[in-house]
Amino acid sequence: MLSSPSIATGQFLSPMSELSSDQLWQAVVSRDYRFYSSLVYAVKSTKIFCRPTCPSRKPTRNGVEFFSSPEFAKKAGYRACLRCKPDLNENVPEAIATIQRVCSFIEENYDSKISLSKLSDVATQSPFHLHRSFKKITGVTPREYLEAVRVKHAKLALKRGESTRSSTYAAGHSSASWLYPHQGPSKIGVPPSIYKSGGDGLSINYTIADCSLGRVLVAGTNSGVCFVCLGNADDKLLAHLQNEYPNATISKQDSESSLEMWLSKILEYLEGKTRLGEKSLPIDVASTAFQMRVWKELQSIPYGKTLSYNEVAQRIGNPKAYRAVANACASNRVPLVIPCHRVVRKNGELGGYRWGVERKEKLLSMEAESSSEKQQSD
């Protein structure tokens, strides 16, 4: 499931932000427009504060203070720069204004054929430059943004009771197969008819087994694994599954099936006997474009290694989105398969984990130990 990405320039950074002063200074030095709405810097000698994008001469490193908003800078006794006018919200950098214009064009013309060449005309930039700047500012490519807008409108049409065919045509596609899972992962996470009925009719099978972390529940559709959870009591594990898919038909599966094979691979991983890679198991979960980018990045973290939320945000090209990265980790319905346990806080602390911090610690210890044993044997 894709949702239309936002062009917002970011949430305000709190005074106690995880970003270091060196990172903030680098944003000022490079005039990074991604920090346009979340950072101002104040010059102690002149008592003036500016946006990081201000073209004025840069002060010395030790001569500045950083604030998360113009209001904080004013309260500290600084006045706004007359050149960049940081206290006026309408003074948006040209780069951001250009991408906003392109996004508006996509949202107004999503039902027609839109090429990168056409978008470059709207932006008055070369296709290459537009593609690069669009992804840098929004976090997704123009094609991914267009796809997200089309999915949004298809979903709205389905909710209004329109047929799958007419909903697909209205979203700018000529074939209804665009939404169907048997042509690839469903754009909305489930078949359109199921989405239209609020999830009624979705069939999910599950199985529960003992593992090194207590009990593990693995659930799946015909398309792939849709839910994994860890705990101690079977009734609570089942309750978690029912809460995630309240309108689905949920059945316990004990016979030989794809589900049993998926469970077997997960158990082997938990015993340190195998590693779950990006293509180890098929996954059938709904996601936004941003969540999918984060989850794919998590699957690229080497076995036995960790990254901080900040590092993941930087790797997906959106360094300010570390809180959104944390939310994407928390919304992961298939832990272990998508290894959100490999993401920790910037200071090295484990941070939260839906299935318990102790389990997260054991998972990381198991991976580190297994990885070390393999290196010694090699």
N, C-alpha and C positions, 0 to 999 in steps of 0.2 A: 504494500500500500504506500503510495507516494502522496505527499502533501505539498502544496505549493510553497517553495522556499521563501524566506523573508529577505527583503532587501535592507532591513534595518541595519544600521551601522554598528550595532552592538550594545550590550547592556553597560551601564555605568560601572566602573571598577570601584569597589569599596576602598576606603583608606587602608584597610588591612588586606588588600588583594594579594594573591599568591605570586603575582608578577613581581620580580625583583626590580630594584631601582635601576639596575643596569639595563634591563629589558625596556623599561620606560624611557630611559635616556636614549637608547638605540632607536626607539620609535620617533623621538624628537629629531635626532640626527638625520634619520632617513626620511623624515617628513611622511611617515606612514599614515595614509588616509584611513586605514582600517581602524585607527584609534581616534578618529575624528570626534565621535560622540562619547567617548569613554575616558578622555584624558585631556587635561590642560596643564601647562607648565608655567610657573611664575618665576620671574627674574628678580632676585633679591635686591639688586642694586637699583633697578628702575621702578620696582614695585608694580610691574605690568605683567599680566598673564596672557598667554596665547594658546591657540590650538597647536597640536604637533605639526600640522600642515602649513603653518605660517611661513611665508617666504622671507621673513625678516632675518637678519644676521643672528646666528645661534650664539648664546652666551657660553661661558665656561661650565664644565660639568658640576663643579662645586657651588655654582652661583644660582642654582635653580631648586625649586620645590615642585612636587607633583600633586595634583588634585584630581579627584574623580569627576568633578563638575565645576562650572563657573561659579556656582553659588558658594561652594567651599572656598574657592580662591578669594571671592569678595569678602567673605567672613574673616579671612585671614589678613585683610587689609590691602589686597591687590586690586588694581583697576584693569579694565579690559583693554586690550590692544586695539588701536583705531584702524589697523591695517587688516587683520584677519577677523575682527569683530567676533570674538569667541562667545559673547553673551547673546548673539542672535542666531537662532536655530535655522533660519532660512539661508544662512550663508554656507551652503553645502558645497564641498569641493567638486570641481568639474568632473573628475573621474567617477565619483559616486552618482552625480546627476545624470551622466551619460548612461550608466548601467540602469538607473531607475527608468530612464526613457525607453531603453530596450525592453525592460521587463513589462512596462506598461503596454508596449506594442505587442508583445507576446500574449499578454492577458486579453487584449482586445481582438486579436486575430488568431487565437489558438485553433479555431476550426478550419483554418485554411492552410495551404502549404507554406511553410516558413523555412527558408534556407539560411545558412550562416551568411551567405552573400547578401541576402536581403537585410538581415540584422546589421551587417556592417555598414550598409547604406544609411540605416536609421541612426547609427552611432557616429557616422562619418569617420570610421576607422577601418583599417585593413582587417580582413577576417582573422588573421593570426593574432593581431593585437587585441581585438575584441574578445576572442576566445580566451586568451590568457588573462585579461583584466576582469572579464566576467566571472571566471572561476575564482580568481583571487578575492573578489569582493563578496560574491554570494556563496562560495563554497561548492558550487555545482557548475556543470557546463551549460551552455545555452540549450543543448538538446535535452539534458536532464531536467532543466527548468520547464521547458515546453511540455515534456512528458508529464511532469508533476501537475501542471496546470490542466492538462487534458484529463488526467485521472480524477482530479478534483471535480471537474464538470461532469464527467461520466458518473461519478458517485452521486452527485446531486440529482442527476436525471433518474438514476435507479431509485433513489429515495423518493422521488416524486411519483414513482410507479410506472415509469416508461420502460419499454422493453429493452433488452440487452442490445439488440440491433440498433434501435433508434438512439439509445444512449451513446453507443460507440460512434455512430455517424455524426451525432451532434458534437462529439469531442474531437472531430477532425480525422477519424480513421475510416477507411472504406470497408473494413472487414470486422465482423463481430468477434472473430477468433483472437483479436488483440487482447481481450480480457480473459480468455479461457486458460485454465492451468495446463491442459494437455498440449498446448502450444508453447509451453514454458511456464515459469513462475507467474501466478496470477498477479495482475497489476494492483489488485486490492486485497491480496492475501488469501482470498477464498473465491470460489466460483461466483459470478455476478448474481445468479439467482439466489444464492445463499445470502449474499450481502444485502440484496433487495429485501429479503424477508427478515432481516435483522439477525442473521446467523442461524435461523432455524433450518435444520436439514443437514448441517455439517456433521459428518461422522468422524469421530475420533476414537481410536483404540489406544489403550494404555496397558502397561505392565509394570510391576513393582518387584524389585529384587534387593537382596542384601548387598552391601558394598562396604568398602573400607571407611566410609563416612556415615554409616548408618543404613538408611534405606534410600533407594533412588527410584523415582518414577520417570518413565520415558513414555511419551505419548506421540502419536503421529496420525497423519491423514494418508490417503493413497499417494500423496505427492512427496511426503518427507516428514522429518521430525518437527513437531510443532510446539513441544513443551518438555522441559526437563526440570525436575526439582529434587531437592535433597532434604531429608528430615529423619525423624525417628518413628513417627506413627503413620501407618498407612492411611488412616481416615483423614489426617491432616493433609497428607500429600494429595489425596483425591480432592479434598476441598479446595486446595490451591488451583488444581486443574479446572474444577467447575467454576471457580471465580473468574478465571481467565477466559473461559468459553461458556458463558451461562446459557446460551441458546442452542448449543450443540448436543448431538446425541453421543453420549460417552459410554463406551463399553470396555470391559476388561478382556484382554486378549492373552490367552495362555498357550494357544496352539502354535505350531511352526509358522512363521510369517516374516515379512520384512522387518516388522517391529522387533522380533526376537533377535534378528541379526544386528539391528541398530543398538539394542540393549547390550548385546555381547561386545560390540566394539567399545562402548562407553565403559563397561566393566573392565575390559582389558586395559583401557587408558587409566582407570582409577587404580589399577594394580601396578602401573608403571611398565606394562608390557608393550604398549603401543602408543603412538602419538596421533591425535586427531588433527589432521590438516584441513585446509580449506575445502577439499573435495572428498573428505572421508565419508561424510554422511549427507544425504539430501536434506535440505531445510525448507519447511513450508511455514513461514511466519510473515505477518504483515509488518511493514516498516515504512518510515518516511525516507526520502532520499538521503537526508543527513544521517539518520540512524544506520542505514545500509552502508554508508561510507565509513562510519565509525566501526561497525561490526567487521567489515572487510579488513580494516586496519588492525583490529584486535587479532584476527586470524593470521596476520602476517608477523605477529610478535613471536620470536623464536621460543621453542619449548625450553622451559627452565629460566626464561628471562622475564623481566618486567619493564614497563614504561610508566611514567607518571601521566596523569590526566593532561597536564600541560604539553607533554611531549606528543601525545596522541593528537591533540588539537593542532600542534605545529605540523605534524606529518600530513594531516588532511588539508593543510593550507589555511587554517583558520585559528591562529594562535590565541585569540581571545575567547574561544568557545570551549574552554576547559570545563566550565560548569555544564554546558550542553552535552559534552562528552560524558560526564559523570551521569547525567540523566539517561543518556543512551545506554550506558552500561547497566543502569538500574532497571531499564525496561527490557532487557534481554531475556527472552522467553526460553532460550535454549543454551543455558550456561554449560560449560565444558566443551560443547560443540563450538560455540563462540566463546573463547576464553576470557571473559571479563574479569576473572580473578587475577589476570596478569597485569592489571592496571592498579597502581598504588598512588598515594599522595606524593607530592613533590619532595617532602622531607623524608620519604622512605617508609612512613607509616602505612599500614595496610589499608586504612580507610574502611568503608562499609562493604558489606556483602549480604545480599538478600538471604542467603542460606546459612549465615553465621560467619563471623570473622574467624572463628577457630577452624572452620572447614576451609576457608580461604588460605589460612596459614598452612594447613596440612597439605593442600593441593600444591602450593608453591614449594614446600619442603620436599614433597614427593617428586616433583618435576626436577628440582635442583639435584636431588640425590640420584635419580635415574639418569639424568644428563651427565653427571659426574662419572657414574659407573660405566656409561657407554664410552666416554672419552678415554677412560683408563683401559678398557678392553681394546679400543682401537690403537 
